[in-house]
């Protein structure tokens, strides 16, 4: 009887010892531990892009706001300062590329869809140099439809006059709004917003003149710093609809 008890005790003790051994050296536990160490040493970024609409016509602007975050914590990235955003056609050829400076993981920008583009399906791809280390499968990649330019109701043309006064750069932009036949949208309300980099410069609205024009002024109070200026306008149509138009990006520099 005592012999049987000793044998049972040894078996139970062996079972607990084996279980402890398994807990310490379980390959899944070790893998998770190694993965945790790897993600701490090499954190992964993730890009989110918010587009202003889902469908575009030739002559439009694709306006977007980009967020780059830590994929694990969702906090703004502390790794990268530059974001690359590309427009790729159906033949997988690069059509346009932007290199944007980020502030706290955020950047704004636009693609102007010139008349030379063909209609079809395009991809918008966004990534940082750090993300390239992990491969393209981690990039932001979205397919959009770009249609015939005749669906576009408003066309713009911008004339810029650049000057510097007391180290303040001034860019006076005269923007003309016309329909597809070239007829001006006169006496029409236009709201506008200017940006320098990621900072909003000014907001306002006005009426177009007889030639369908309004004038918007962009100021850069630090002329020693090169900055990209953006102008976003919204024109109110006679039928009550509003059309958002992004304009060419003037460069303010000394």
PyMOL commands that set and color helices and strands:
alter all, ss='L'
color gray80, all
select helices_A, chain A and resi 2-25+27-41+129-132+136-138+149-151
alter helices_A, ss='H'
color red, helices_A
select strands_A, chain A and resi 45-51+55-57+61-70+82-88+94-101+106-112+120-127+140-147+155-165+168-178+189-196+199-207+213-220+227-236+242-246+251-252
alter strands_A, ss='S'
color yellow, strands_A
deselect
rebuild
show_as cartoon
